[in-house]
Amino acid sequence: MLARLLMRLFVAASAIAVVGGLAFVYVKPPEGMHATREGVPLLSPPVANPATGEAIPLERLVQHFKGGGR
């Protein structure tokens, strides 16, 4: 009987923690989830240029394929 009660309390506490954590991330997203107006995450690593293989910012690659590249 006590084990069943403790298990229910544990499950309830876990569910509250998960829902609370998801709500917190939705209301105040971490810095890594912010994005530019093109949809590029702010904290994204450089990517390889398909033509030359050099590392370029992901935002420049997205601008190029959207038609606004330099």
N, CA, C and O of each residue as an XYZ file, in Angstrom:
280
protein
N       0.813     -1.188      0.000
C       0.000      0.000      0.000
C       0.864      1.262      0.000
O       0.616      2.185     -0.776
N       1.874      1.303      0.866
C       2.757      2.465      0.928
C       3.566      2.612     -0.362
O       3.790      3.722     -0.844
N       3.997      1.481     -0.908
C       4.776      1.524     -2.146
C       3.936      2.100     -3.290
O       4.439      2.878     -4.101
N       2.673      1.722     -3.352
C       1.796      2.223     -4.408
C       1.593      3.736     -4.262
O       1.602      4.456     -5.261
N       1.412      4.221     -3.043
C       1.247      5.651     -2.785
C       2.518      6.418     -3.173
O       2.447      7.464     -3.818
N       3.678      5.889     -2.772
C       4.939      6.543     -3.123
C       5.159      6.568     -4.628
O       5.676      7.550     -5.160
N       4.777      5.508     -5.317
C       4.928      5.466     -6.772
C       4.024      6.509     -7.432
O       4.435      7.175     -8.382
N       2.807      6.649     -6.938
C       1.893      7.660     -7.499
C       2.417      9.075     -7.251
O       2.332      9.939     -8.124
N       2.959      9.301     -6.056
C       3.556     10.604     -5.773
C       4.750     10.879     -6.682
O       4.930     11.999     -7.160
N       5.552      9.867     -6.912
C       6.713     10.012     -7.794
C       6.271     10.328     -9.223
O       6.846     11.203     -9.871
N       5.261      9.625     -9.709
C       4.761      9.864    -11.064
C       4.159     11.266    -11.168
O       4.372     11.962    -12.160
N       3.412     11.677    -10.151
C       2.815     13.011    -10.178
C       3.902     14.090    -10.161
O       3.815     15.066    -10.905
N       4.918     13.921     -9.324
C       6.007     14.896     -9.259
C       6.768     14.941    -10.584
O       7.157     16.017    -11.037
N       6.981     13.790    -11.201
C       7.672     13.744    -12.494
C       6.862     14.455    -13.575
O       7.416     15.208    -14.377
N       5.567     14.219    -13.597
C       4.705     14.860    -14.599
C       4.693     16.378    -14.405
O       4.740     17.130    -15.378
N       4.632     16.824    -13.158
C       4.650     18.265    -12.887
C       5.980     18.874    -13.322
O       6.008     19.971    -13.880
N       7.080     18.167    -13.069
C       8.399     18.678    -13.466
C       8.521     18.776    -14.985
O       9.067     19.752    -15.501
N       8.021     17.785    -15.696
C       8.105     17.800    -17.167
C       7.250     18.922    -17.742
O       7.716     19.683    -18.589
N       6.018     19.029    -17.293
C       5.126     20.076    -17.802
C       5.673     21.453    -17.435
O       5.646     22.368    -18.258
N       6.164     21.607    -16.219
C       6.741     22.886    -15.807
C       7.970     23.243    -16.621
O       8.144     24.399    -17.008
N       8.829     22.260    -16.887
C      10.022     22.510    -17.695
C       9.688     22.901    -19.123
O      10.295     23.818    -19.676
N       8.731     22.214    -19.718
C       8.319     22.553    -21.082
C       7.672     23.937    -21.141
O       7.896     24.688    -22.090
N       6.874     24.271    -20.132
C       6.258     25.595    -20.096
C       7.325     26.676    -19.945
O       7.238     27.724    -20.584
N       8.319     26.433    -19.113
C       9.388     27.414    -18.921
C      10.164     27.636    -20.214
O      10.466     28.778    -20.560
N      10.490     26.571    -20.928
C      11.234     26.699    -22.187
C      10.381     27.411    -23.239
O      10.911     28.143    -24.075
N       9.079     27.201    -23.203
C       8.201     27.882    -24.157
C       8.101     29.372    -23.846
O       8.126     30.199    -24.758
N       7.986     29.720    -22.566
C       7.824     31.120    -22.167
C       9.138     31.887    -22.283
O       9.151     33.015    -22.777
N      10.226     31.299    -21.841
C      11.533     31.968    -21.856
C      12.552     31.031    -22.509
O      13.302     30.349    -21.812
N      12.579     30.998    -23.850
C      13.472     30.063    -24.541
C      14.944     30.370    -24.273
O      15.317     31.532    -24.110
N      15.781     29.328    -24.226
C      17.216     29.540    -24.053
C      17.811     30.299    -25.237
O      17.215     30.357    -26.312
N      18.984     30.874    -25.026
C      19.644     31.685    -26.053
C      19.845     30.896    -27.353
O      19.741     31.470    -28.437
N      20.124     29.624    -27.265
C      20.382     28.816    -28.456
C      19.157     28.572    -29.315
O      19.288     28.131    -30.457
N      17.968     28.848    -28.798
C      16.751     28.631    -29.577
C      16.299     29.882    -30.331
O      15.379     29.800    -31.144
N      16.914     31.023    -30.086
C      16.550     32.242    -30.811
C      17.029     32.131    -32.257
O      18.037     31.482    -32.538
N      16.300     32.767    -33.164
C      16.637     32.672    -34.584
C      16.570     34.046    -35.234
O      15.922     34.963    -34.728
N      17.257     34.168    -36.370
C      17.212     35.404    -37.144
C      15.907     35.447    -37.940
O      15.104     34.517    -37.870
N      15.700     36.516    -38.687
C      14.457     36.614    -39.455
C      14.395     35.593    -40.599
O      13.312     35.299    -41.104
N      15.547     35.053    -41.009
C      15.562     33.995    -42.025
C      15.339     32.615    -41.429
O      15.228     31.634    -42.164
N      15.272     32.527    -40.098
C      15.059     31.246    -39.441
C      16.338     30.529    -39.057
O      16.296     29.364    -38.661
N      17.481     31.206    -39.167
C      18.772     30.605    -38.829
C      19.008     30.752    -37.327
O      18.923     31.865    -36.808
N      19.304     29.660    -36.614
C      19.594     29.773    -35.180
C      20.801     30.676    -34.940
O      21.773     30.636    -35.695
N      20.736     31.492    -33.887
C      21.824     32.425    -33.610
C      23.126     31.719    -33.254
O      24.201     32.176    -33.641
N      23.044     30.629    -32.533
C      24.254     29.925    -32.101
C      24.555     28.731    -33.005
O      24.810     27.631    -32.514
N      24.525     28.936    -34.303
C      24.827     27.843    -35.232
C      26.300     27.901    -35.639
O      26.849     28.989    -35.813
N      26.937     26.752    -35.792
C      28.342     26.735    -36.188
C      28.496     27.047    -37.677
O      27.524     26.969    -38.429
N      29.701     27.396    -38.104
C      29.925     27.612    -39.540
C      29.710     26.310    -40.321
O      29.868     25.215    -39.781
N      29.353     26.445    -41.577
C      29.129     25.285    -42.444
C      30.118     25.331    -43.599
O      30.717     26.370    -43.877
N      30.281     24.215    -44.255
C      31.210     24.133    -45.385
C      30.532     24.659    -46.639
O      29.408     24.273    -46.958
N      31.228     25.547    -47.352
C      30.746     26.050    -48.628
C      30.747     24.881    -49.608
O      31.781     24.236    -49.781
N      29.605     24.586    -50.260
C      29.561     23.441    -51.166
C      30.542     23.537    -52.343
O      31.009     22.516    -52.848
N      30.850     24.751    -52.772
C      31.727     24.916    -53.930
C      33.204     24.848    -53.562
O      33.985     24.191    -54.251
N      33.592     25.523    -52.479
C      35.019     25.631    -52.151
C      35.443     24.801    -50.947
O      36.623     24.479    -50.802
N      34.497     24.450    -50.081
C      34.834     23.685    -48.889
C      35.272     24.538    -47.706
O      35.560     24.003    -46.635
N      35.326     25.869    -47.883
C      35.725     26.737    -46.773
C      34.555     26.911    -45.804
O      33.397     26.742    -46.184
N      34.863     27.245    -44.563
C      33.834     27.456    -43.553
C      33.247     28.857    -43.703
O      33.975     29.849    -43.719
N      31.919     28.920    -43.811
C      31.224     30.202    -43.926
C      30.080     30.210    -42.904
O      29.613     29.149    -42.488
N      29.628     31.407    -42.500
C      28.485     31.463    -41.585
C      27.233     30.875    -42.237
O      26.996     31.071    -43.429
N      26.450     30.168    -41.462
C      25.231     29.554    -41.975
C      24.266     30.595    -42.526
O      23.561     30.330    -43.499
N      24.228     31.769    -41.918
C      23.321     32.822    -42.376
C      23.651     33.263    -43.805
O      22.741     33.533    -44.589
N      24.935     33.338    -44.154
C      25.308     33.730    -45.517
C      24.870     32.665    -46.529
O      24.445     32.996    -47.636
N      24.974     31.385    -46.148
C      24.537     30.311    -47.036
C      23.027     30.366    -47.243
O      22.547     30.177    -48.361
N      22.286     30.621    -46.189
C      20.827     30.718    -46.311
C      20.452     31.914    -47.177
O      19.561     31.806    -48.020
N      21.115     33.055    -46.984
C      20.832     34.241    -47.801
C      21.123     33.961    -49.277
O      20.382     34.401    -50.156
N      22.197     33.232    -49.540
C      22.552     32.915    -50.930
C      21.449     32.095    -51.590
O      21.050     32.389    -52.716
N      20.953     31.064    -50.896
C      19.961     30.199    -51.506
C      18.564     30.826    -51.511
O      17.692     30.369    -52.249
N      18.340     31.850    -50.712
C      17.077     32.576    -50.755
C      17.107     33.668    -51.830
O      16.074     34.273    -52.120
N      18.271     33.926    -52.421
C      18.366     34.910    -53.488
C      18.908     36.249    -53.042
O      18.956     37.181    -53.845
N      19.315     36.381    -51.803
C      19.822     37.651    -51.328
C      21.283     37.594    -51.002
O      21.774     38.418    -50.230
N      22.000     36.645    -51.567
C      23.419     36.471    -51.252
C      24.279     37.575    -51.814
O      23.891     38.299    -52.731
N      25.461     37.682    -51.235
C      26.399     38.719    -51.680
C      27.207     38.254    -52.832
O      28.048     38.997    -53.336
